């Protein structure tokens, strides 16, 4: 039996044997439980690091704008700078974030997720997308990860997810009533209530043409935030001579 056939057979078995009313708890060995705020801040930093490394690390203003962007975020938030900074502070206490200082006087905000969690790039990409958008199908994860890591096929996505599940950082959610496919979810927020997810409205799927527009909008938001950061650095530099 080929590797792809074996993975497909395993998927079907899981789909039949897991009951929708079970509360799946694979967090027994995961000590890094995150609040909604921490999930958004961490997922955003990972995304920007992998998708637009030329603009990473981020100023506080850039990080706030990225957390609140309307594309690739579920739900959309409206955090202010102080709230985002608080989330970053909480992540630093868990060794998942770091303040990066360079020649400029404006501090930059970064993450340490890969080192702390000891994951590969493809696993890190999946963590970011799951943190930012919640439960998703294999196809959705493959499409939405393309700017972070280019998975060659669905088997590659599932293989990476299996490694996260083996370490109890993610969970397989079997197909529920009203769902076309089973989904996957991260476990950084604690146990997953399968029944509650099944009753939740389905997430909107972004068409490929709209996805390109969304990417351009994200780049524009990032450039605006970077310009604001440079403006702050210039003001700080000028005050040295006033």
N, C-alpha and C positions, 0 to 999 in steps of 0.2 A: 504493500500500500504506500502511495506517495505521501510526502510530508503534508501537502495541501489537503489530500483526502483524509488523512488522520486528524488534522485540525478541524475539518468540517464535521467529521463524525463526532469528535469531542464536543463541538458546539451543540449538535443536535441532542446529545445525551444530557448535557447540562440544561438545555431548554425544557426537557421533559421532566427532569427530576427535581427542580427547585420550585417550591410553591410560592405564589405571589404574596402571601401574607407573612412570609418569614422576614424577620428583621435581620439582615445580614450584618454581622459584626466581625470584621477582620482587623480591628484596630487594637487587639490585645497587646501586640508587640510594637505598635506605633505610638511613640511618646510625643510626637510633634502634632498635636491637634491644634487647628487654626480656626480663628473666628472668621466671619465673612469678610471683615476688613483686611485681615492678614492674608486671606486667600487672594483677594483682589490685588493687593499690593505685590505679593510675591509672584503671582501669575503674570502680572504686567511687566515686572522687571525681567523675568525670564524671557518673555516674548520679545521685548525690545532688545535684549542682549543678543538673542539668536537671529531675529529678523532684521534689525537695523543696528549692527554693532558699531557703525560709524558715529552713532548718536548716543552711545552708551559709555559710561554710566550717565544717569539722568539728574538734572537739577530737580529740586523739589517741585517747581512749577511744571516742568515737563512730566514728572511722574504723576502729578495730580491730573493733568490733562489726559494722560494716557490711561489712567484708571477710569476716568469718566467718559472716555470716547464712546460714541454710539454704535460703532461697528465692532463685531467680535466680542461683545460683552453681554452676558445674561446673568443677572439683570443689569440694566444701565443704572449707574450711580451718579451722585452729585456731591462727592466728598470735597471738603475744602482742604487747604494746605495743611492746617494743623492736625486734621484727622488723619490724613495720609502719613504725615510725619510720625504720629503716634503709632500707626500700624507698622511703620518701618522700625520704630524703636522696639516694639514687641517682637518683631522678627529677629532683630539683633540679639535680643535676650535668648533666643532659641538657636542662635548661630546660623540663621538663614539669611541674614542681611549684613551689610557693611556700609559705613560712610567712607567715601574715597575722596581724598584731598590731593590736589595737584599743585601746579604753579599758581592757579587762580585762587581767589579767596572764597569763592562760592562752593560750598560742599556739594558733592555728587553722591547720589544714592544708588547702591548696587546690591546684588544678592550673592549668597554663597550656597545656593541650593545644591549645586552639583557636588561640591565637596562634602557638605554635611550629610546629604542623602546617599552619596556614593552611587550615582546613576550615570548612565551613558547619555550622549546627546539625544538619541532617539527617545529614550525614556523621559528625559527632561522636557522635550518638546510635548510629549503626551501629557505630562503633569501640568504644564502651563495651560494647554488648551482645556483640559478638564477643570482646572481651577477657575478659568475665566468663563466657561460656558456650561458646566455641569454635565449631566449624563448624556452620552452621545453614542451613536452607532459606529461600527468599524468604518463605514464609508465616510461618515461625517468627520471622524478623527483624521482619516487619511487626507481628505480635502482641506481641512482646516489647519493641518500641521505643515502644509507644503512650504510655507515661508520660513518655517523653523527647522524642519528636517524633511527631506524628500524621500518618503517611503516608496519603495519600488512596487509594492502590491499590498493587498489586504493581509496576506499571510505574514508579511513583515510587521505590520501594525499589530496583529494579534500576538506575534512572538514577543514583541516588546511589552505589550500589555500583560502577557503571562508572567514575565519577569517581575513586573510591578505587583501582580497578584500574589506571586510566590513570596514576596516580601511584605505582603499585606498593606500595600499602598493604594491598591485599586481593587475593584470587585466587578464581576460579571453579573449583569442583571438580565434574567431570561425574558423572552418575548412576553409581553402582557397584552391584555385585551385593548384593542385600539392601536397597538404598535405594529409596525410592519417588520421590525427587526429587533433583536435584543440590543442592549446598550451596556456601556461601561461607565463606572463612576469612580472618582478618587475617594480615598478614605481619610483625608486630612481633616474632615469635619466631624468625624465620629461615625457611628453605625448608620447604615443606609436602610431606610424604611421602604421596602420595595412596593408595598401597597400604596403608600403616599405618592411615590413617583409615578405609579401607573395611573393614578387619578389626576395627575397634573397635566395641563395642556401641553401638546407637543411643541417643541421648539421650531422656529421658522428656519427653513432651509434656504441658504443664499444661493441664487443662481450664479453660474460661472461668470456671466457678463457683469453682474452686480458685484461680484467678488473683486474684480479688477478695479472697479470704481472705488470700492471700500478700501482697497490697498492704497490707492492714490490719496484718498482722504486721510488715511492714517499717516502717510508720509507728510502731507501738508500740515497736519496737527503737530507732528514731531518737529518739523522745521520751524514752525511758529514758536514752539516751546524752547527750542535750541536758541533761536534769536533772542528770546526773552532772557535766557540764561547768559548769553554773551553781553547783553545790555547790562545785566546786574554786575557782571564781572568788570565791565568798563567803568561803571559808576564806582565800584569798590576801589578800582585802581586809581581813578581820578581823585578820590578823597585822600589818598596818601600824600598828595601834593597841595592840598588846600589848606 
